[in-house]
Amino acid sequence: MSPRFHFLTIDARPRGPNGPYASWKLLGRSVLERHVATALQVQEGPVVVVGETDLPISDLGDNHRIILARELADSDGPTLRTDRLYDAARLRRTLRRGRDPDVASIWRLDGPGGLAAAESEIIRRQSYQPIGKYWALGPARAIARVLRPTFVRPNAVTLTAAAFMGLAATLVAQGGPGWSVAVCLAVALVLDTADGHLARLQGTASEFGRRLDEALDEAADMAFHAAISWWAYLSTGAIVWLLVGMGYGMGKYLFRVVSQSEPGPIGQSGEPGSEMGLRSLVRYAGHADVRWHLWIVLAAFGHLEIALAAYAVYFPTRAFANLIGKAVRRG
């Protein structure tokens, strides 16, 4: 069923102790920029931004779907407030059900803790690890605390994590011992967790850092599965493993393209709520943290080809399921 509205309105007028909340920076991005990005993800119509002339409009980019206004229009359309933070997935479900957008809010900037608490909440949701929280989160936070007073910046930690992933891929391609691959993967996971916490502690979060992390994660993912494909081919002599490797790369790319309108980092859903049905379980099968731990276990047992084969099917299947779902909703 299609949503019962034609556009979303963002009320950028609420003011805090230091001016409009819309201008506040949260981890390198203004609140207004975050709201507009969320609104453009959850619906296809135009987004109306209501506010003053000193808003950070330059952060929004050149998007023909953004309409600027000075006052709220009399309409039944839903309105997002810039003194709130919203969860995009929850907002999408809320709007489809015709409910108040405040149901999808996850934080109030005018509440206790304000900006600092909001940044901590964003990091917690973006770096949520259903498995890693039990062992990787502690060491990652410890590393961030140690590095906080130093000259080491989060981007350096991100690059180091990528280097360990590259080492793991090299070991796999050369048929190295499984325990060494598992150790490299575990170290990379801890460092990949630590960079976000270090950014928050140092106040050095940036859009460049976020994009660097995403780009290196994807590059490492592709390199690692290419290495598995090559190793499986050399071990068995079966060319089908090279085809499976190609299928994984194409499937993952197709999934990313189709999922551009989904909220959050691709394959990294936020922390689950009270509803944990079949759809949530399917999504979590593709969660980066879940996949990372599967790599560690399978590397230790010398059977990484299982992960390659499984996700060579998983990603294109989810991509086509997303396409069908979008077609049904539009119909």
C-alpha positions as CSV (number, residue, x, y, z in Angstrom):
1,M,0.0,0.0,0.0
2,S,1.4,3.4,-0.9
3,P,1.8,6.1,1.7
4,R,-1.1,8.5,2.1
5,F,0.9,11.7,1.7
6,H,2.6,13.5,-1.2
7,F,5.5,15.1,0.7
8,L,7.3,15.4,4.0
9,T,7.9,18.7,5.7
10,I,10.9,19.4,7.9
11,D,10.3,22.1,10.5
12,A,13.7,23.7,10.9
13,R,12.5,26.5,13.1
14,P,13.0,25.2,16.6
15,R,15.8,27.0,18.3
16,G,18.1,25.8,21.0
17,P,20.6,27.6,23.3
18,N,23.0,28.2,20.4
19,G,20.6,29.0,17.5
20,P,18.5,26.7,15.3
21,Y,18.9,23.0,16.0
22,A,19.0,22.5,12.2
23,S,22.5,24.1,12.2
24,W,23.9,21.9,14.9
25,K,26.6,19.5,13.7
26,L,26.3,15.8,14.7
27,L,29.4,13.8,13.7
28,G,30.3,16.2,10.9
29,R,26.8,16.6,9.4
30,S,24.2,19.2,10.3
31,V,20.9,18.1,11.8
32,L,19.1,19.5,8.7
33,E,21.3,17.5,6.4
34,R,20.5,14.3,8.3
35,H,16.8,15.0,8.2
36,V,16.7,15.8,4.5
37,A,18.7,12.6,3.7
38,T,16.3,10.6,5.8
39,A,13.3,12.2,4.2
40,L,14.6,11.5,0.7
41,Q,15.2,7.9,1.6
42,V,11.7,7.1,3.0
43,Q,9.6,8.7,0.3
44,E,9.8,9.7,-3.4
45,G,8.0,13.0,-3.3
46,P,9.5,16.5,-2.6
47,V,10.8,17.5,0.8
48,V,9.7,20.9,2.1
49,V,12.1,22.6,4.5
50,V,10.6,25.4,6.6
51,G,13.0,27.7,8.3
52,E,15.0,30.9,8.4
53,T,17.5,32.2,5.8
54,D,20.5,31.4,7.9
55,L,20.0,27.6,7.8
56,P,22.9,25.4,6.5
57,I,21.2,25.1,3.1
58,S,24.6,24.6,1.4
59,D,24.9,21.2,3.1
60,L,21.9,19.9,1.3
61,G,23.4,19.8,-2.2
62,D,21.7,20.5,-5.5
63,N,18.5,18.4,-5.2
64,H,15.4,19.3,-7.2
65,R,13.3,17.5,-4.7
66,I,14.0,20.1,-1.9
67,I,11.5,22.9,-1.6
68,L,12.3,25.9,0.8
69,A,9.6,27.7,2.6
70,R,9.3,30.3,5.4
71,E,6.1,29.0,7.0
72,L,4.3,25.7,7.6
73,A,1.5,25.2,5.1
74,D,-1.9,24.0,6.2
75,S,-1.8,20.4,5.2
76,D,-2.2,16.9,6.5
77,G,1.3,16.0,5.5
78,P,3.7,14.7,8.2
79,T,6.3,17.0,9.8
80,L,9.7,16.2,11.1
81,R,11.2,18.5,13.7
82,T,14.9,19.4,13.9
83,D,15.0,19.2,17.6
84,R,14.4,15.4,17.2
85,L,16.5,12.6,15.7
86,Y,14.6,9.9,13.7
87,D,15.3,6.3,12.8
88,A,14.7,6.0,9.1
89,A,13.4,2.4,9.1
90,R,11.0,3.2,11.9
91,L,9.9,6.4,10.2
92,R,9.1,4.6,7.0
93,R,6.9,2.1,8.8
94,T,5.3,4.9,10.9
95,L,4.4,6.9,7.8
96,R,2.9,3.9,6.0
97,R,0.6,3.3,8.9
98,G,-0.4,7.0,8.9
99,R,0.9,7.6,12.4
100,D,2.6,10.7,13.9
101,P,6.3,10.9,12.9
102,D,7.3,11.5,16.5
103,V,6.7,7.8,17.0
104,A,9.9,7.2,15.0
105,S,12.0,9.7,17.0
106,I,15.0,8.2,18.8
107,W,16.4,11.3,20.6
108,R,15.4,14.8,21.6
109,L,18.1,17.3,21.2
110,D,16.4,19.6,23.7
111,G,16.6,16.8,26.3
112,P,19.2,15.9,28.9
113,G,22.7,15.6,27.4
114,G,21.8,17.5,24.2
115,L,24.4,17.3,21.5
116,A,27.0,15.0,23.2
117,A,24.4,12.4,24.1
118,A,22.9,12.5,20.6
119,E,26.3,11.8,19.1
120,S,26.8,8.9,21.4
121,E,23.4,7.5,20.5
122,I,24.2,7.8,16.7
123,I,27.5,6.0,17.1
124,R,25.9,3.3,19.2
125,R,23.3,2.7,16.5
126,Q,25.7,2.9,13.6
127,S,28.2,0.6,15.2
128,Y,25.8,-1.8,16.8
129,Q,27.2,-5.3,16.8
130,P,24.9,-8.2,17.6
131,I,27.9,-10.5,18.3
132,G,30.9,-8.2,18.5
133,K,29.4,-6.3,21.4
134,Y,30.2,-9.3,23.6
135,W,34.0,-9.2,23.0
136,A,35.2,-6.7,20.4
137,L,33.5,-3.6,21.9
138,G,35.5,-3.6,25.1
139,P,39.0,-3.7,23.4
140,A,37.8,-1.2,20.8
141,R,36.8,1.3,23.5
142,A,40.1,0.7,25.4
143,I,42.1,1.4,22.2
144,A,40.1,4.6,21.6
145,R,40.7,5.8,25.2
146,V,44.5,5.2,24.9
147,L,44.7,7.0,21.5
148,R,42.5,9.9,22.5
149,P,45.4,12.2,23.8
150,T,47.7,11.2,21.0
151,F,48.2,12.5,17.4
152,V,46.6,9.4,16.0
153,R,43.4,10.1,14.2
154,P,40.4,7.8,13.4
155,N,41.4,7.7,9.7
156,A,44.7,6.1,10.7
157,V,42.9,3.4,12.6
158,T,40.5,2.9,9.7
159,L,43.5,2.4,7.4
160,T,45.1,0.0,9.8
161,A,42.0,-2.1,10.0
162,A,41.9,-2.2,6.2
163,A,45.6,-3.3,6.2
164,F,44.7,-6.3,8.4
165,M,41.9,-7.2,6.1
166,G,44.3,-7.0,3.2
167,L,46.7,-9.3,5.1
168,A,43.9,-11.7,5.7
169,A,43.0,-11.8,2.0
170,T,46.7,-12.3,1.1
171,L,47.0,-15.2,3.5
172,V,43.8,-16.8,2.1
173,A,44.9,-16.5,-1.5
174,Q,48.3,-18.1,-0.6
175,G,46.7,-20.9,1.4
176,G,48.0,-19.7,4.7
177,P,47.0,-21.3,8.0
178,G,43.5,-20.7,9.0
179,W,44.3,-19.6,12.5
180,S,46.4,-16.7,11.2
181,V,43.6,-15.6,8.9
182,A,41.1,-15.7,11.9
183,V,43.5,-13.6,14.0
184,C,43.8,-11.0,11.3
185,L,40.1,-10.8,10.9
186,A,39.5,-10.5,14.6
187,V,42.1,-7.6,14.9
188,A,40.6,-5.9,11.9
189,L,37.1,-6.1,13.5
190,V,38.3,-4.5,16.8
191,L,40.1,-1.7,14.9
192,D,37.1,-1.1,12.7
193,T,35.0,-0.7,15.8
194,A,37.6,1.5,17.5
195,D,37.8,4.3,14.8
196,G,34.2,5.5,15.4
197,H,34.7,5.6,19.2
198,L,38.0,7.5,18.8
199,A,36.3,10.0,16.5
200,R,33.7,10.7,19.2
201,L,36.3,11.0,22.0
202,Q,38.5,13.4,20.0
203,G,35.7,15.3,18.3
204,T,37.3,14.6,15.0
205,A,34.4,12.9,13.2
206,S,34.0,14.0,9.5
207,E,32.1,13.2,6.4
208,F,35.4,12.2,4.7
209,G,36.2,9.8,7.5
210,R,32.7,8.2,7.2
211,R,33.1,7.8,3.5
212,L,36.6,6.5,3.8
213,D,35.5,3.8,6.3
214,E,32.6,2.7,4.0
215,A,34.8,2.6,0.9
216,L,37.6,0.6,2.6
217,D,35.0,-1.8,4.1
218,E,33.6,-2.5,0.6
219,A,37.1,-2.8,-1.0
220,A,38.2,-5.2,1.8
221,D,35.0,-7.2,1.4
222,M,35.5,-7.6,-2.3
223,A,39.3,-8.4,-2.0
224,F,38.6,-11.0,0.7
225,H,36.0,-12.9,-1.3
226,A,38.1,-12.7,-4.4
227,A,40.9,-14.3,-2.4
228,I,38.6,-17.0,-1.2
229,S,37.4,-17.7,-4.8
230,W,41.0,-17.9,-6.0
231,W,42.1,-20.2,-3.1
232,A,39.1,-22.5,-3.7
233,Y,39.9,-22.7,-7.4
234,L,43.6,-23.6,-6.7
235,S,42.6,-26.2,-4.1
236,T,40.0,-28.0,-6.1
237,G,40.9,-27.2,-9.7
238,A,37.2,-26.5,-10.3
239,I,36.7,-23.3,-12.3
240,V,33.2,-23.0,-10.9
241,W,34.7,-21.3,-7.8
242,L,35.9,-18.5,-10.0
243,L,32.4,-18.1,-11.4
244,V,31.0,-18.1,-7.8
245,G,33.5,-15.3,-6.9
246,M,32.3,-13.3,-9.9
247,G,28.7,-14.0,-8.9
248,Y,29.4,-12.7,-5.4
249,G,30.9,-9.5,-6.7
250,M,28.0,-8.8,-9.1
251,G,25.4,-9.8,-6.5
252,K,26.9,-7.5,-3.9
253,Y,27.1,-4.6,-6.4
254,L,23.5,-5.2,-7.5
255,F,22.4,-5.3,-3.9
256,R,24.1,-2.0,-3.1
257,V,22.5,-0.3,-6.2
258,V,19.0,-1.5,-5.4
259,S,19.4,-0.7,-1.7
260,Q,20.5,2.9,-2.2
261,S,17.1,4.1,-0.9
262,E,17.4,2.0,2.3
263,P,18.4,3.7,5.5
264,G,21.7,3.3,7.2
265,P,25.0,1.7,6.0
266,I,24.3,-1.1,3.5
267,G,24.0,-4.5,5.2
268,Q,24.3,-2.9,8.7
269,S,20.9,-2.5,10.1
270,G,20.6,-0.7,13.4
271,E,19.9,-2.3,16.8
272,P,16.7,-4.4,16.6
273,G,13.6,-3.3,18.5
274,S,11.0,-5.5,20.1
275,E,9.9,-7.0,16.7
276,M,12.3,-9.7,15.6
277,G,10.5,-11.7,12.9
278,L,11.7,-13.6,9.8
279,R,12.4,-10.4,7.9
280,S,14.7,-9.1,10.6
281,L,16.5,-12.4,10.8
282,V,17.1,-12.3,7.0
283,R,18.4,-8.8,7.2
284,Y,20.7,-9.7,10.1
285,A,22.2,-12.5,8.0
286,G,23.7,-9.8,5.9
287,H,24.8,-7.6,8.8
288,A,28.5,-6.9,8.6
289,D,29.2,-8.0,12.1
290,V,27.4,-11.3,11.6
291,R,29.3,-12.0,8.4
292,W,32.6,-11.0,10.0
293,H,32.2,-13.5,12.7
294,L,31.2,-16.2,10.2
295,W,34.5,-15.5,8.4
296,I,36.4,-15.9,11.6
297,V,34.9,-19.2,12.5
298,L,35.1,-20.6,8.9
299,A,38.7,-19.4,8.6
300,A,39.7,-21.2,11.8
301,F,38.2,-24.4,10.3
302,G,39.6,-23.8,6.8
303,H,36.2,-23.6,5.0
304,L,35.8,-20.0,4.0
305,E,34.3,-21.2,0.7
306,I,31.0,-21.8,2.5
307,A,30.7,-18.1,3.2
308,L,31.5,-17.3,-0.4
309,A,28.9,-19.7,-1.8
310,A,26.2,-18.6,0.7
311,Y,26.5,-14.9,0.1
312,A,26.9,-15.3,-3.6
313,V,23.2,-16.4,-3.4
314,Y,22.1,-14.2,-0.5
315,F,22.9,-10.8,-1.9
316,P,21.3,-11.1,-5.4
317,T,18.3,-12.8,-3.8
318,R,17.8,-9.8,-1.4
319,A,18.4,-7.4,-4.3
320,F,15.6,-8.9,-6.4
321,A,13.3,-9.2,-3.3
322,N,13.9,-5.5,-2.7
323,L,13.0,-4.7,-6.3
324,I,9.8,-6.8,-6.1
325,G,8.9,-5.1,-2.8
326,K,9.3,-1.6,-4.3
327,A,7.2,-2.6,-7.3
328,V,4.4,-3.9,-5.0
329,R,4.5,-0.7,-2.9
330,R,4.3,1.5,-5.9
331,G,1.4,-0.5,-7.3
